[in-house]
Amino acid sequence: MKLVVNGEETEVSGPCTVVDLLKQLGLNGPVAVECNREIVPRSEHGQFELSAGDTLELVHFVGGG
């Protein structure tokens, strides 16, 4: 399934939820997710089904100094 993630076309195994996508991308920890210009609350990441062609913006918080 093709998605646009942070401006780049990305091929992922589908169907998938936001949690599945984050695992496939290797992202751990808190991630803010916007799908088709709508914020996806973290409490819904496990149930939110993605569809081919969805446009996502992911922000992964990183500590450091």
N, CA, C and O atoms as a Maestro MAE file, in Angstrom:
{
 s_m_m2io_version
 :::
 2.0.0
}

f_m_ct {
 s_m_title
 :::
 protein
 m_atom[260] {
  # First column is atom index #
  i_m_mmod_type
  r_m_x_coord
  r_m_y_coord
  r_m_z_coord
  i_m_residue_number
  s_m_chain_name
  s_m_pdb_residue_name
  s_m_pdb_atom_name
  i_m_atomic_number
  :::
  1 25 0.856 -1.165 0.000 1 A "MET " " N  " 7
  2 3 0.000 0.000 0.000 1 A "MET " " CA " 6
  3 2 0.904 1.230 0.000 1 A "MET " " C  " 6
  4 15 1.878 1.290 0.751 1 A "MET " " O  " 8
  5 25 0.578 2.213 -0.845 2 A "LYS " " N  " 7
  6 3 1.377 3.433 -0.937 2 A "LYS " " CA " 6
  7 2 0.755 4.541 -0.101 2 A "LYS " " C  " 6
  8 15 -0.444 4.810 -0.179 2 A "LYS " " O  " 8
  9 25 1.604 5.175 0.700 3 A "LEU " " N  " 7
  10 3 1.233 6.333 1.510 3 A "LEU " " CA " 6
  11 2 2.241 7.435 1.223 3 A "LEU " " C  " 6
  12 15 3.332 7.170 0.719 3 A "LEU " " O  " 8
  13 25 1.879 8.659 1.541 4 A "VAL " " N  " 7
  14 3 2.836 9.760 1.507 4 A "VAL " " CA " 6
  15 2 3.143 10.107 2.959 4 A "VAL " " C  " 6
  16 15 2.274 10.568 3.698 4 A "VAL " " O  " 8
  17 25 4.394 9.878 3.354 5 A "VAL " " N  " 7
  18 3 4.817 10.107 4.737 5 A "VAL " " CA " 6
  19 2 5.865 11.209 4.746 5 A "VAL " " C  " 6
  20 15 6.941 11.067 4.166 5 A "VAL " " O  " 8
  21 25 5.536 12.298 5.406 6 A "ASN " " N  " 7
  22 3 6.429 13.463 5.484 6 A "ASN " " CA " 6
  23 2 6.921 13.881 4.096 6 A "ASN " " C  " 6
  24 15 8.097 14.190 3.902 6 A "ASN " " O  " 8
  25 25 5.989 13.881 3.138 7 A "GLY " " N  " 7
  26 3 6.287 14.371 1.808 7 A "GLY " " CA " 6
  27 2 6.903 13.360 0.856 7 A "GLY " " C  " 6
  28 15 7.153 13.684 -0.305 7 A "GLY " " O  " 8
  29 25 7.156 12.133 1.324 8 A "GLU " " N  " 7
  30 3 7.774 11.125 0.470 8 A "GLU " " CA " 6
  31 2 6.851 9.928 0.306 8 A "GLU " " C  " 6
  32 15 6.271 9.443 1.277 8 A "GLU " " O  " 8
  33 25 6.715 9.450 -0.942 9 A "GLU " " N  " 7
  34 3 5.901 8.270 -1.174 9 A "GLU " " CA " 6
  35 2 6.582 7.077 -0.513 9 A "GLU " " C  " 6
  36 15 7.780 6.855 -0.687 9 A "GLU " " O  " 8
  37 25 5.798 6.313 0.249 10 A "THR " " N  " 7
  38 3 6.319 5.188 1.022 10 A "THR " " CA " 6
  39 2 5.440 3.970 0.790 10 A "THR " " C  " 6
  40 15 4.214 4.069 0.834 10 A "THR " " O  " 8
  41 25 6.055 2.828 0.544 11 A "GLU " " N  " 7
  42 3 5.334 1.571 0.367 11 A "GLU " " CA " 6
  43 2 5.358 0.822 1.697 11 A "GLU " " C  " 6
  44 15 6.424 0.587 2.266 11 A "GLU " " O  " 8
  45 25 4.165 0.446 2.192 12 A "VAL " " N  " 7
  46 3 4.062 -0.300 3.446 12 A "VAL " " CA " 6
  47 2 3.156 -1.510 3.239 12 A "VAL " " C  " 6
  48 15 2.363 -1.566 2.300 12 A "VAL " " O  " 8
  49 25 3.297 -2.477 4.146 13 A "SER " " N  " 7
  50 3 2.402 -3.631 4.114 13 A "SER " " CA " 6
  51 2 1.043 -3.178 4.608 13 A "SER " " C  " 6
  52 15 0.951 -2.508 5.636 13 A "SER " " O  " 8
  53 25 0.005 -3.527 3.903 14 A "GLY " " N  " 7
  54 3 -1.325 -3.088 4.304 14 A "GLY " " CA " 6
  55 2 -2.275 -4.243 4.288 14 A "GLY " " C  " 6
  56 15 -1.933 -5.304 3.766 14 A "GLY " " O  " 8
  57 25 -3.442 -4.089 4.830 15 A "PRO " " N  " 7
  58 3 -3.902 -2.891 5.534 15 A "PRO " " CA " 6
  59 2 -3.170 -2.723 6.865 15 A "PRO " " C  " 6
  60 15 -2.641 -3.680 7.431 15 A "PRO " " O  " 8
  61 25 -3.157 -1.481 7.346 16 A "CYS " " N  " 7
  62 3 -2.462 -1.252 8.614 16 A "CYS " " CA " 6
  63 2 -3.062 -0.080 9.370 16 A "CYS " " C  " 6
  64 15 -3.727 0.790 8.807 16 A "CYS " " O  " 8
  65 25 -2.799 -0.094 10.667 17 A "THR " " N  " 7
  66 3 -3.188 1.012 11.541 17 A "THR " " CA " 6
  67 2 -1.982 1.936 11.693 17 A "THR " " C  " 6
  68 15 -0.901 1.642 11.181 17 A "THR " " O  " 8
  69 25 -2.167 3.040 12.389 18 A "VAL " " N  " 7
  70 3 -1.060 3.948 12.664 18 A "VAL " " CA " 6
  71 2 0.033 3.208 13.439 18 A "VAL " " C  " 6
  72 15 1.216 3.378 13.141 18 A "VAL " " O  " 8
  73 25 -0.342 2.393 14.424 19 A "VAL " " N  " 7
  74 3 0.645 1.639 15.208 19 A "VAL " " CA " 6
  75 2 1.448 0.712 14.297 19 A "VAL " " C  " 6
  76 15 2.669 0.623 14.425 19 A "VAL " " O  " 8
  77 25 0.770 0.020 13.379 20 A "ASP " " N  " 7
  78 3 1.463 -0.866 12.442 20 A "ASP " " CA " 6
  79 2 2.458 -0.078 11.594 20 A "ASP " " C  " 6
  80 15 3.585 -0.524 11.380 20 A "ASP " " O  " 8
  81 25 2.041 1.095 11.110 21 A "LEU " " N  " 7
  82 3 2.921 1.935 10.297 21 A "LEU " " CA " 6
  83 2 4.154 2.347 11.085 21 A "LEU " " C  " 6
  84 15 5.273 2.249 10.582 21 A "LEU " " O  " 8
  85 25 3.963 2.804 12.310 22 A "LEU " " N  " 7
  86 3 5.091 3.244 13.132 22 A "LEU " " CA " 6
  87 2 6.073 2.098 13.350 22 A "LEU " " C  " 6
  88 15 7.285 2.311 13.322 22 A "LEU " " O  " 8
  89 25 5.566 0.886 13.568 23 A "LYS " " N  " 7
  90 3 6.439 -0.284 13.732 23 A "LYS " " CA " 6
  91 2 7.210 -0.558 12.452 23 A "LYS " " C  " 6
  92 15 8.412 -0.820 12.497 23 A "LYS " " O  " 8
  93 25 6.527 -0.501 11.297 24 A "GLN " " N  " 7
  94 3 7.189 -0.751 10.016 24 A "GLN " " CA " 6
  95 2 8.279 0.276 9.729 24 A "GLN " " C  " 6
  96 15 9.284 -0.036 9.092 24 A "GLN " " O  " 8
  97 25 8.072 1.500 10.205 25 A "LEU " " N  " 7
  98 3 9.056 2.563 9.988 25 A "LEU " " CA " 6
  99 2 10.142 2.585 11.057 25 A "LEU " " C  " 6
  100 15 11.098 3.355 10.958 25 A "LEU " " O  " 8
  101 25 9.995 1.731 12.091 26 A "GLY " " N  " 7
  102 3 10.991 1.652 13.155 26 A "GLY " " CA " 6
  103 2 10.964 2.817 14.114 26 A "GLY " " C  " 6
  104 15 11.979 3.138 14.733 26 A "GLY " " O  " 8
  105 25 9.800 3.463 14.246 27 A "LEU " " N  " 7
  106 3 9.682 4.604 15.154 27 A "LEU " " CA " 6
  107 2 9.163 4.143 16.507 27 A "LEU " " C  " 6
  108 15 8.093 3.541 16.603 27 A "LEU " " O  " 8
  109 25 9.931 4.430 17.548 28 A "ASN " " N  " 7
  110 3 9.535 4.098 18.922 28 A "ASN " " CA " 6
  111 2 9.320 5.391 19.693 28 A "ASN " " C  " 6
  112 15 9.785 6.458 19.291 28 A "ASN " " O  " 8
  113 25 8.615 5.277 20.797 29 A "GLY " " N  " 7
  114 3 8.403 6.449 21.638 29 A "GLY " " CA " 6
  115 2 7.265 7.303 21.124 29 A "GLY " " C  " 6
  116 15 6.559 6.912 20.194 29 A "GLY " " O  " 8
  117 25 7.084 8.460 21.721 30 A "PRO " " N  " 7
  118 3 5.963 9.321 21.338 30 A "PRO " " CA " 6
  119 2 6.117 9.874 19.921 30 A "PRO " " C  " 6
  120 15 7.165 10.406 19.556 30 A "PRO " " O  " 8
  121 25 5.056 9.738 19.139 31 A "VAL " " N  " 7
  122 3 5.031 10.258 17.777 31 A "VAL " " CA " 6
  123 2 3.702 10.976 17.572 31 A "VAL " " C  " 6
  124 15 2.636 10.411 17.821 31 A "VAL " " O  " 8
  125 25 3.773 12.235 17.112 32 A "ALA " " N  " 7
  126 3 2.560 12.965 16.764 32 A "ALA " " CA " 6
  127 2 2.225 12.618 15.317 32 A "ALA " " C  " 6
  128 15 3.105 12.602 14.456 32 A "ALA " " O  " 8
  129 25 0.932 12.338 15.051 33 A "VAL " " N  " 7
  130 3 0.520 11.881 13.731 33 A "VAL " " CA " 6
  131 2 -0.623 12.742 13.211 33 A "VAL " " C  " 6
  132 15 -1.608 12.994 13.904 33 A "VAL " " O  " 8
  133 25 -0.457 13.188 11.961 34 A "GLU " " N  " 7
  134 3 -1.512 13.890 11.248 34 A "GLU " " CA " 6
  135 2 -1.786 13.086 9.984 34 A "GLU " " C  " 6
  136 15 -0.862 12.755 9.240 34 A "GLU " " O  " 8
  137 25 -3.050 12.774 9.742 35 A "CYS " " N  " 7
  138 3 -3.443 12.024 8.550 35 A "CYS " " CA " 6
  139 2 -4.438 12.859 7.765 35 A "CYS " " C  " 6
  140 15 -5.505 13.209 8.268 35 A "CYS " " O  " 8
  141 25 -4.080 13.175 6.529 36 A "ASN " " N  " 7
  142 3 -4.933 13.991 5.667 36 A "ASN " " CA " 6
  143 2 -5.378 15.277 6.357 36 A "ASN " " C  " 6
  144 15 -6.544 15.669 6.308 36 A "ASN " " O  " 8
  145 25 -4.392 15.922 7.008 37 A "ARG " " N  " 7
  146 3 -4.566 17.221 7.670 37 A "ARG " " CA " 6
  147 2 -5.417 17.172 8.943 37 A "ARG " " C  " 6
  148 15 -5.871 18.211 9.422 37 A "ARG " " O  " 8
  149 25 -5.634 15.977 9.489 38 A "GLU " " N  " 7
  150 3 -6.368 15.816 10.750 38 A "GLU " " CA " 6
  151 2 -5.455 15.125 11.760 38 A "GLU " " C  " 6
  152 15 -4.844 14.103 11.452 38 A "GLU " " O  " 8
  153 25 -5.364 15.687 12.970 39 A "ILE " " N  " 7
  154 3 -4.565 15.075 14.023 39 A "ILE " " CA " 6
  155 2 -5.213 13.755 14.432 39 A "ILE " " C  " 6
  156 15 -6.429 13.678 14.607 39 A "ILE " " O  " 8
  157 25 -4.388 12.718 14.583 40 A "VAL " " N  " 7
  158 3 -4.865 11.422 15.068 40 A "VAL " " CA " 6
  159 2 -4.422 11.321 16.530 40 A "VAL " " C  " 6
  160 15 -3.228 11.196 16.806 40 A "VAL " " O  " 8
  161 25 -5.375 11.376 17.469 41 A "PRO " " N  " 7
  162 3 -4.998 11.282 18.890 41 A "PRO " " CA " 6
  163 2 -4.251 9.971 19.174 41 A "PRO " " C  " 6
  164 15 -4.579 8.926 18.612 41 A "PRO " " O  " 8
  165 25 -3.250 10.040 20.046 42 A "ARG " " N  " 7
  166 3 -2.455 8.861 20.379 42 A "ARG " " CA " 6
  167 2 -3.334 7.714 20.857 42 A "ARG " " C  " 6
  168 15 -3.022 6.551 20.600 42 A "ARG " " O  " 8
  169 25 -4.424 8.022 21.545 43 A "SER " " N  " 7
  170 3 -5.322 6.979 22.048 43 A "SER " " CA " 6
  171 2 -6.008 6.211 20.915 43 A "SER " " C  " 6
  172 15 -6.553 5.132 21.148 43 A "SER " " O  " 8
  173 25 -5.990 6.756 19.686 44 A "GLU " " N  " 7
  174 3 -6.634 6.109 18.545 44 A "GLU " " CA " 6
  175 2 -5.642 5.448 17.583 44 A "GLU " " C  " 6
  176 15 -6.065 4.857 16.589 44 A "GLU " " O  " 8
  177 25 -4.341 5.533 17.851 45 A "HIS " " N  " 7
  178 3 -3.340 4.998 16.931 45 A "HIS " " CA " 6
  179 2 -3.545 3.510 16.647 45 A "HIS " " C  " 6
  180 15 -3.307 3.068 15.523 45 A "HIS " " O  " 8
  181 25 -3.977 2.733 17.630 46 A "GLY " " N  " 7
  182 3 -4.157 1.297 17.453 46 A "GLY " " CA " 6
  183 2 -5.374 0.926 16.637 46 A "GLY " " C  " 6
  184 15 -5.421 -0.171 16.080 46 A "GLY " " O  " 8
  185 25 -6.367 1.806 16.545 47 A "GLN " " N  " 7
  186 3 -7.600 1.517 15.818 47 A "GLN " " CA " 6
  187 2 -7.723 2.287 14.510 47 A "GLN " " C  " 6
  188 15 -8.569 1.953 13.680 47 A "GLN " " O  " 8
  189 25 -6.900 3.306 14.312 48 A "PHE " " N  " 7
  190 3 -7.031 4.175 13.147 48 A "PHE " " CA " 6
  191 2 -6.475 3.470 11.916 48 A "PHE " " C  " 6
  192 15 -5.261 3.305 11.789 48 A "PHE " " O  " 8
  193 25 -7.359 3.052 11.006 49 A "GLU " " N  " 7
  194 3 -6.974 2.332 9.792 49 A "GLU " " CA " 6
  195 2 -6.538 3.312 8.703 49 A "GLU " " C  " 6
  196 15 -7.225 4.294 8.420 49 A "GLU " " O  " 8
  197 25 -5.401 3.030 8.111 50 A "LEU " " N  " 7
  198 3 -4.895 3.841 7.019 50 A "LEU " " CA " 6
  199 2 -5.367 3.271 5.693 50 A "LEU " " C  " 6
  200 15 -5.594 2.068 5.571 50 A "LEU " " O  " 8
  201 25 -5.513 4.136 4.702 51 A "SER " " N  " 7
  202 3 -5.941 3.730 3.363 51 A "SER " " CA " 6
  203 2 -4.877 4.138 2.350 51 A "SER " " C  " 6
  204 15 -4.154 5.113 2.554 51 A "SER " " O  " 8
  205 25 -4.790 3.390 1.268 52 A "ALA " " N  " 7
  206 3 -3.837 3.724 0.212 52 A "ALA " " CA " 6
  207 2 -4.048 5.173 -0.216 52 A "ALA " " C  " 6
  208 15 -5.179 5.623 -0.395 52 A "ALA " " O  " 8
  209 25 -2.945 5.888 -0.375 53 A "GLY " " N  " 7
  210 3 -3.010 7.276 -0.804 53 A "GLY " " CA " 6
  211 2 -3.105 8.295 0.316 53 A "GLY " " C  " 6
  212 15 -3.053 9.498 0.062 53 A "GLY " " O  " 8
  213 25 -3.245 7.827 1.570 54 A "ASP " " N  " 7
  214 3 -3.294 8.768 2.692 54 A "ASP " " CA " 6
  215 2 -1.993 9.557 2.758 54 A "ASP " " C  " 6
  216 15 -0.924 9.049 2.421 54 A "ASP " " O  " 8
  217 25 -2.103 10.806 3.196 55 A "THR " " N  " 7
  218 3 -0.951 11.672 3.396 55 A "THR " " CA " 6
  219 2 -0.766 11.875 4.893 55 A "THR " " C  " 6
  220 15 -1.663 12.360 5.584 55 A "THR " " O  " 8
  221 25 0.413 11.498 5.382 56 A "LEU " " N  " 7
  222 3 0.690 11.585 6.815 56 A "LEU " " CA " 6
  223 2 1.879 12.487 7.090 56 A "LEU " " C  " 6
  224 15 2.826 12.554 6.307 56 A "LEU " " O  " 8
  225 25 1.813 13.173 8.206 57 A "GLU " " N  " 7
  226 3 2.943 13.912 8.739 57 A "GLU " " CA " 6
  227 2 3.222 13.301 10.101 57 A "GLU " " C  " 6
  228 15 2.329 13.215 10.944 57 A "GLU " " O  " 8
  229 25 4.464 12.875 10.318 58 A "LEU " " N  " 7
  230 3 4.877 12.254 11.574 58 A "LEU " " CA " 6
  231 2 5.941 13.121 12.210 58 A "LEU " " C  " 6
  232 15 6.880 13.556 11.543 58 A "LEU " " O  " 8
  233 25 5.795 13.374 13.509 59 A "VAL " " N  " 7
  234 3 6.803 14.123 14.260 59 A "VAL " " CA " 6
  235 2 7.223 13.241 15.413 59 A "VAL " " C  " 6
  236 15 6.428 12.927 16.299 59 A "VAL " " O  " 8
  237 25 8.511 12.836 15.390 60 A "HIS " " N  " 7
  238 3 9.073 11.966 16.420 60 A "HIS " " CA " 6
  239 2 9.917 12.837 17.330 60 A "HIS " " C  " 6
  240 15 10.831 13.526 16.877 60 A "HIS " " O  " 8
  241 25 9.606 12.802 18.608 61 A "PHE " " N  " 7
  242 3 10.316 13.629 19.580 61 A "PHE " " CA " 6
  243 2 11.620 12.951 19.987 61 A "PHE " " C  " 6
  244 15 11.642 11.769 20.328 61 A "PHE " " O  " 8
  245 25 12.704 13.721 19.946 62 A "VAL " " N  " 7
  246 3 14.019 13.187 20.255 62 A "VAL " " CA " 6
  247 2 14.646 14.061 21.326 62 A "VAL " " C  " 6
  248 15 14.624 15.288 21.235 62 A "VAL " " O  " 8
  249 25 15.208 13.412 22.345 63 A "GLY " " N  " 7
  250 3 15.889 14.151 23.412 63 A "GLY " " CA " 6
  251 2 17.349 14.387 23.037 63 A "GLY " " C  " 6
  252 15 17.871 13.781 22.102 63 A "GLY " " O  " 8
  253 25 17.975 15.247 23.758 64 A "GLY " " N  " 7
  254 3 19.391 15.501 23.504 64 A "GLY " " CA " 6
  255 2 19.721 16.965 23.725 64 A "GLY " " C  " 6
  256 15 18.867 17.761 24.114 64 A "GLY " " O  " 8
  257 25 20.935 17.294 23.477 65 A "GLY " " N  " 7
  258 3 21.296 18.678 23.723 65 A "GLY " " CA " 6
  259 2 22.393 19.185 22.892 65 A "GLY " " C  " 6
  260 15 22.777 20.348 23.021 65 A "GLY " " O  " 8
  :::
 }
 m_bond[259] {
  # First column is bond index #
  i_m_from
  i_m_to
  i_m_order
  :::
  1 1 2 1
  2 2 3 1
  3 3 4 2
  4 3 5 1
  5 5 6 1
  6 6 7 1
  7 7 8 2
  8 7 9 1
  9 9 10 1
  10 10 11 1
  11 11 12 2
  12 11 13 1
  13 13 14 1
  14 14 15 1
  15 15 16 2
  16 15 17 1
  17 17 18 1
  18 18 19 1
  19 19 20 2
  20 19 21 1
  21 21 22 1
  22 22 23 1
  23 23 24 2
  24 23 25 1
  25 25 26 1
  26 26 27 1
  27 27 28 2
  28 27 29 1
  29 29 30 1
  30 30 31 1
  31 31 32 2
  32 31 33 1
  33 33 34 1
  34 34 35 1
  35 35 36 2
  36 35 37 1
  37 37 38 1
  38 38 39 1
  39 39 40 2
  40 39 41 1
  41 41 42 1
  42 42 43 1
  43 43 44 2
  44 43 45 1
  45 45 46 1
  46 46 47 1
  47 47 48 2
  48 47 49 1
  49 49 50 1
  50 50 51 1
  51 51 52 2
  52 51 53 1
  53 53 54 1
  54 54 55 1
  55 55 56 2
  56 55 57 1
  57 57 58 1
  58 58 59 1
  59 59 60 2
  60 59 61 1
  61 61 62 1
  62 62 63 1
  63 63 64 2
  64 63 65 1
  65 65 66 1
  66 66 67 1
  67 67 68 2
  68 67 69 1
  69 69 70 1
  70 70 71 1
  71 71 72 2
  72 71 73 1
  73 73 74 1
  74 74 75 1
  75 75 76 2
  76 75 77 1
  77 77 78 1
  78 78 79 1
  79 79 80 2
  80 79 81 1
  81 81 82 1
  82 82 83 1
  83 83 84 2
  84 83 85 1
  85 85 86 1
  86 86 87 1
  87 87 88 2
  88 87 89 1
  89 89 90 1
  90 90 91 1
  91 91 92 2
  92 91 93 1
  93 93 94 1
  94 94 95 1
  95 95 96 2
  96 95 97 1
  97 97 98 1
  98 98 99 1
  99 99 100 2
  100 99 101 1
  101 101 102 1
  102 102 103 1
  103 103 104 2
  104 103 105 1
  105 105 106 1
  106 106 107 1
  107 107 108 2
  108 107 109 1
  109 109 110 1
  110 110 111 1
  111 111 112 2
  112 111 113 1
  113 113 114 1
  114 114 115 1
  115 115 116 2
  116 115 117 1
  117 117 118 1
  118 118 119 1
  119 119 120 2
  120 119 121 1
  121 121 122 1
  122 122 123 1
  123 123 124 2
  124 123 125 1
  125 125 126 1
  126 126 127 1
  127 127 128 2
  128 127 129 1
  129 129 130 1
  130 130 131 1
  131 131 132 2
  132 131 133 1
  133 133 134 1
  134 134 135 1
  135 135 136 2
  136 135 137 1
  137 137 138 1
  138 138 139 1
  139 139 140 2
  140 139 141 1
  141 141 142 1
  142 142 143 1
  143 143 144 2
  144 143 145 1
  145 145 146 1
  146 146 147 1
  147 147 148 2
  148 147 149 1
  149 149 150 1
  150 150 151 1
  151 151 152 2
  152 151 153 1
  153 153 154 1
  154 154 155 1
  155 155 156 2
  156 155 157 1
  157 157 158 1
  158 158 159 1
  159 159 160 2
  160 159 161 1
  161 161 162 1
  162 162 163 1
  163 163 164 2
  164 163 165 1
  165 165 166 1
  166 166 167 1
  167 167 168 2
  168 167 169 1
  169 169 170 1
  170 170 171 1
  171 171 172 2
  172 171 173 1
  173 173 174 1
  174 174 175 1
  175 175 176 2
  176 175 177 1
  177 177 178 1
  178 178 179 1
  179 179 180 2
  180 179 181 1
  181 181 182 1
  182 182 183 1
  183 183 184 2
  184 183 185 1
  185 185 186 1
  186 186 187 1
  187 187 188 2
  188 187 189 1
  189 189 190 1
  190 190 191 1
  191 191 192 2
  192 191 193 1
  193 193 194 1
  194 194 195 1
  195 195 196 2
  196 195 197 1
  197 197 198 1
  198 198 199 1
  199 199 200 2
  200 199 201 1
  201 201 202 1
  202 202 203 1
  203 203 204 2
  204 203 205 1
  205 205 206 1
  206 206 207 1
  207 207 208 2
  208 207 209 1
  209 209 210 1
  210 210 211 1
  211 211 212 2
  212 211 213 1
  213 213 214 1
  214 214 215 1
  215 215 216 2
  216 215 217 1
  217 217 218 1
  218 218 219 1
  219 219 220 2
  220 219 221 1
  221 221 222 1
  222 222 223 1
  223 223 224 2
  224 223 225 1
  225 225 226 1
  226 226 227 1
  227 227 228 2
  228 227 229 1
  229 229 230 1
  230 230 231 1
  231 231 232 2
  232 231 233 1
  233 233 234 1
  234 234 235 1
  235 235 236 2
  236 235 237 1
  237 237 238 1
  238 238 239 1
  239 239 240 2
  240 239 241 1
  241 241 242 1
  242 242 243 1
  243 243 244 2
  244 243 245 1
  245 245 246 1
  246 246 247 1
  247 247 248 2
  248 247 249 1
  249 249 250 1
  250 250 251 1
  251 251 252 2
  252 251 253 1
  253 253 254 1
  254 254 255 1
  255 255 256 2
  256 255 257 1
  257 257 258 1
  258 258 259 1
  259 259 260 2
  :::
 }
}
